[in-house]
Amino acid sequence: MNFFPFAQIRDISPRPVLFVVGEKAHSRYFSEDAYRDMSSYTDYRDNKELLIVPGAGHGLSYLVDRQAYLAALTAFQQTVLTKRSIVS
């Protein structure tokens, strides 16, 4: 099965998205590219965030900097729930 994650960027873009990626993650460019592409839709630019965790590898952001990870997640959730910007 083929999967092209960037093919649905436009469909996903109206929804709030928080990207969390480790600075040293081999997959970091996927998150950066998706964030850039999703943020290019001006109507939905304000509900996208990107957190790059210094020193973290792939899947290790929470373990490397739990405080930054949880702070970003909490702030993002509060912003999304406050704005009620979820699109169904």
N, C-alpha and C positions, 0 to 999 in steps of 0.2 A: 504494500500500500504506500502510495506517495502522499506526503504531507507538506504543504507549502504554507507555513505559518504567517507569512506576510501577505498572502492572498486575501485574508479577511480583515486586514487592518482597518479599512474604511467601515466595516460593519461593527467592529469592536470599539472603534474610536469614540462614539458618544458616551460610552460608559467610563466611569472613573477607573484609573489604573495606577497602581503603585508598583514600580519596578525596583526590586532590591537585588543588587548584584555585588559580588566581591570584586575588589580592585584587581586581584590576580586571577580571576576566573577565566578559564579558557573560552567561555561562552559570553564574556562581557559584551562583546560587540553586538550580539543578538539583542540584548536589552537596550543598548544605546541606539541601535538602528530602529528598533520598534518604538522607542520613546520619541526619537526624532520624527519618524514617519507619522505617528499618531498625533504629535503636537503640531504637525503641519496643517491639520484641519482647524482653521481659526475658530470655528464655532465651539470647539471642544478643547482648546489648548489649556484652559485653566484647571482641568480636572485630571491632569497627568503629573506624576512626580517620579523622579529617578533618584534613588539613594545608592551611592557607590561606597561600599564599606572598605576603608583602607586596610590592607593586609590580608583580606579574606580571599579564599579561593572559592571555587564552585561549590555552592550549597553550604558554605560555612559562615555566612554573614552573621547569623544569630549567635553562633558560638564565639566568634571573634569579637564582636561588639554588641552584646545583648542590649545595652542601654540605648545606643543609637538606633538599633533595629526596632525596639519596642517604642521609642519616642516617635520615630517616623510613622510607624504603623498606627499608633494612637492618634497622632495629629491628623493623619490622612483620613482615618475613620471619622473623627470629629468633624473635619471639614466637609466630608461627603454627606454625613448625616445632617449637618447644619444646613447645607445648601440644598439638600434633597435633590441632588443632581443625578440620581440614578435614573437611567432611561430603560424602560422595559421593552 
